[in-house]
Every structure is written in structure tokens, then in C-alpha cells.
């Protein structure tokens, strides 16, 4: 895997961790609507991570 792909994965992992913390904090605070927005963001970031990983697999062939 190339260095740039590793950087992208690290960034996406950090963003997902941040989104999950926001989900938890807003859920505890009773802000279900805001928590749902972060759930959608987390799902989108998961998809982006899948794209980065698949790019790495294609490049290594």
C-alpha cells in the first residue's frame, strides 16, 4: 500500500472515531436528530474507506 493511501486511511479512521464520539455525546444529551446526522456521516466515511482500500488492491496488482 502506498504512503498516500495509508494517510487517507488514517485520516478516515480518525474522522470516523470523531463521528462516533459525536454520536454518543449527542445521544446522551438527547439530541437524536443531530446524532442521526453523525450516523450518516459515519456511514459515508465507511464507504470512502472502502474506496481507498479497493484502490490499494487495484494498484498492487
Buried (B, 14 or more C-beta within 10 A) or exposed (E): BEEEBEEBBEBBEEBBEBBBEBBEEBBEEEBEEBBEBBBEBBEEBEEBBEEBBEBBEEEEE
